[in-house]
Amino acid sequence: MYRLYKTDLDGHVQWIRSLVDHLDLKIVFGSLIQDRFNNNLIVNACAEVGTVYECGIVTMDEECENVQWFPYSNNSYGVIWRALRQLPDSSYTAGYAIGDPFDPNTTSSFIKRISHNGTIIDSIQIDYELYGSVSGMDTCQNGYMMMESVWEEFIITSDKYAIARRTDMLGVPIWEHYFAPTYKEAALGWTATMPNDNVAVTRSSPDTVINGDEDAYPYRKFVACLDGDTGNQLWRVFFDEEWGKEIAGIKIARNGDIIGVGTDLGEGSCWLFRISPQGQLLWEHTYDNLTYPNAAVWGGCHLYDLCETPDGGIAATGYMVKKNANNQWESDVWLLKVDANGCLTPGCTEMIIDVGVSVAEPVAPSLQGSYAVYPNPASNYIQLHADFLPPYQPVDFALYDINGRLQYQKTLPNASAPRHTDISHLLAGMYIYEFSQNRQVLGSGKLLKLPSR
């Protein structure tokens, strides 16, 4: 199940919307953008339709209403990470793949250009290398920029090399830049087009020796700048760590700087960095969780996407994995907001945070009321109480596991006495409950399910 969160600049949740009532979305990888012309929100995703997957784009207004689904492929298995972009003519480009993801011989990648009314303008097949897959894509002047990871001698070796490739609008390559093979887990690469049409890319180095240690984690992440006209490498910035840092995405700030997001694998910490257009590392910071200092051992903070905020700061999203008081794993959605220098407080006097985006949504004035789920924790049974306005309308109750999968649902008459509900069939663990009315989430929280007895 996929949810959209809207917060103010201070991180206060204004609403939480679920798309589960509209589509059974299965695959969404950070591909949420806002239309420059009408402020609609757009998501590139795959939905389960019967026994097959269908890829398309989802459009909705800023309040997550008026949702529309425009399918463009009924034989898909996934979308390309962050491959949703908008062109100057207001059309969208979306990357996706068809075939069997575990058999490169049957898998092909495509770019679709789609109009605002969902009409497919053209389709470009982007299979350039045997056993290759596009991991990141961006638009550039009169064409596309993409990073492709290629398995070398598929199955025989675990090494992968990468190709940064610039094409015209028809997908015909203009230039290609090859990166040496490296360990397969470091295969993903990201790309972002800079204001001067140069290109920033991320990749891993095959150098296994870090500070003289031959047993160090076998790759070093770097950000490189490639000349937009020739593909020649202009500079590289390395991040040398004993364990390495995982880059999950890069964006271009309004002043041309490269801002990036990821995870420090050794510490289990959230990680941000900023690089100038000339290749100077301006700063990098990790952000640990004060309450869970041993996150590197059994959890940690993971950030996956970022953007520059209207005040010049940086907002990044991800999740925190930790153990609760009952020694059980649980995961919270996280939102991190820092200033342009990566500081949580002026001058970076404090780099430790313990904030998360709560799943409790403020109730709109027209939907005020009360709700409760008790006992909590519970083993076999819970009592449900829901009393919301407007009156005499049923209230829907749902339980989701921590991966967002629906596990239980029930409709309650409004203003009713507590409802006795059997949950003995559910596995022990943490669940998210929601009360909703006419697809509007009224309230939510966490329920700890103990082993049945």
Secondary structure, DSSP 8 states (H G I E B T S, - for coil): --EEEEE-TT--EEEEEESTTT--EEE--S-EEE-TTT--EEEEEEEEETTEEEEEEEEE-TTS-S-EEEEEESS-SEE-TT--EE-TTS-EEEEEEES-TT-GGG-EEEEEEE-TTS-EEEEEE---STTEEEEEEEEETTEEEEEEEEETTTTT---EEEEEEEEETT--EEEEEEEEEE-GGG----EEE-TTS-EEEEEEE----BTTBTTS-S-EEEEEEE-TTT--EEEEEEE--SS-EEEEEEEE-TTS-EEEEEEETTTTEEEEEEE-TTS-EEEEEEEEETT-TTHHHH-EEEEEEEEE-TTS-EEEEEEEEEE-TTS-EEEEEEEEEE-TTS-SSGGG---EE-----S-----GGG-EEEEEESSSBSSEEEEEEEESSTT--EEEEEEETT--EEEEEEE-TT---EEEE-TTS-SEEEEEEEEETTEEEEEEEEEE----
